[in-house]
Amino acid sequence: MTGEEIAEVRRTVHGYLVCIDRSICVGFEDCATEMPGAFRLDDEGIATFDAPETVDVTILLGACAACPVDAIRVLDGDGRQIVP
């Protein structure tokens, strides 16, 4: 992704809407450390999705919550934010 990229990327995983706000991600990589395979850092050092649908939902939610700048949020099926 480059300068005119979308600031937030979203994916529905295990019935949850997972949103990564790329404009506030600072690349600490806690999400990818907690759950390799679900998240990774791209060439710009910003979090993006890898294959989150392949991981256990409990561990996925923990990896989302691990972001120290709250760049990842999760909404349940009713649209309620559950992470952070």
N, C-alpha and C positions, 0 to 999 in steps of 0.2 A: 504494500500500500504506500501511497505517496501523498504529497501535500493536499490534494483535494479528496482524500479518502473520507469515508464515513467515520465519524467520531465514535459511534457506538455500534458494536456488532452483537447480534442476538442469535440464540439458537434454542430451540425447544428440546430438552433432554429429560427423559423419564417423567414427562408431564410438567416439568418446571421450565419457566422461561429464564434462561441465563443470559445476562447482559454484561458485556465488557465495555466500559467507558474508556476508550483508547486515549482520550484527551487528558485523563488524569493518571493513567498508568505510568509509573516511573521505572518499571522493569526490575523490581526487587526479586521477582521470579518465585515468590512464595507459593503461588498457585501451582506452578509446574513442579516445584519441589515436593509439595504435598501430594500431588496426583499427576505423576508423569503419564503422558498419554492423553490426558484430558485437555491440558493447556501446554503451551510452549511460547517462547518469545520469538517474534519474527525477526527479520533482518534489521529492523530498526530498534530492536530491544524492547518491544511493546508486546504485552500479552495478547494472545489470540487463541482460538480453538485449535485443538489437535483432533482428538476423537472422543469427546466426552461421553458419547452414548455407549461406549464400550466399557465404562467403569461403573463400579458400585455407587448407587445414588448417595448413600451415607458418606462415603469418602469424597465424592464429588462436592457435596454441600460443604464439607469441612475445608476442602481446597478453596472453594469460593470465599469462605469466611476468613481464610488465612491472609487475604490481601490487606496489607497494612494501611493502604490509602483508600480502601473501599471502592476500588475501581470495578469490582465485580459485584453485581447484585442479582438476587434470585427472587422471582415471583412465583407463587403457587398457581394452581389452576384457576383460582378465583381472582387472580390479579393482586393478591396481597404480597407485599414484600416480606420475605422471610430471612434474607441475608442481604446486607449486614443487619 
